[in-house]
Amino acid sequence: MLRKLLVIIFIASQLIFIQPVSAEPSSTEQTSRVKTLLNKIDDLWRGNSSYAITSMKVETEHYTRTMRMEGWSKGKEHTLFRIIEPLREKGTATLKSGNHIYTYLPKTDRTIKLTSGMMMGSWMGSHLTNDDLVKEARLEDDYDATISFEGKRDGQNIIEFTLIPKRDAAVVWGKLTLIILADTHTPVVEYYYDEDMVLTRTISFTDIKMLGGRERPSVLRVVPADKPNEYTEFVYEQLEFGLELKDSLFSLSSLKKR
């Protein structure tokens, strides 16, 4: 999901009408169609390399936090985020290299390697976790997916997928529900359920704009189910793919550079 930030993260929707899909989900044709659609969704946020400028607003019961950051990615193994505003946090950076995450704090000139016990902690005070940054597999790699609804709902022509983790998948979710627009295959909302099938969080996708050479949602909002009045919202200002990025950009020495 992290690449959705470069990258990714809700409102409870009311199901007005539920209709079974006529095609058998287990059929070869249906399986191939589901795989093709999921790959299109994954590829919205992926590339061999990317650069993005985003703003992030975190709204909680106790504080509101806003920042702008720039980020680079290369393949699935390397991601670097660096805060550019506000001034008091400028230079704070997060590096993902493989399954390891490092944070650089310019005020103390310290680099911290996150331990396994810190992975479920909040990333940058947001409603995403450090573990979200590490998980970079494609949906079809980690989940068995079926189309659970296809048709009109709330005035929109949609396709709804139900994704169940594969037995050997290293994921913390018990189920995902993904809704996309049927005509453009643009994601609308994603629901995340824990292992007890209790809704944990939702990521909604809005404000379609031209980004990285094609139309994509420019606003992603993450809302925790147990705190519906809180959210983390990412707004893409710029997104580019296919850049020539050196491996040295994703090094500990680069982490400290401003």
Buried (B, 14 or more C-beta within 10 A) or exposed (E): BBBBBBBBBBEEBEEEEEEEBEEEBEEEEBBEBBBEBBEBBBEBBBBEBBBBBBBBBBBBEEEEBEBBBBBBBBBBBBBBBBBBEEEEBBBBBBBBBEEEBBBBEBEEEEBEEBEEEBBEEBBBEBBBBBBBBBBBBBBBEBBBBBBBBBBEBEEEEBBBBBBBBEEEBEBBBBBBBBBBBBEEBBBBBBBBBBEEEEBBBBBBBEEBEEBBEEEBBBBBBBBBBEEEEBBBBBBBEEBBBEEEBEEEBBBEEBBBEE
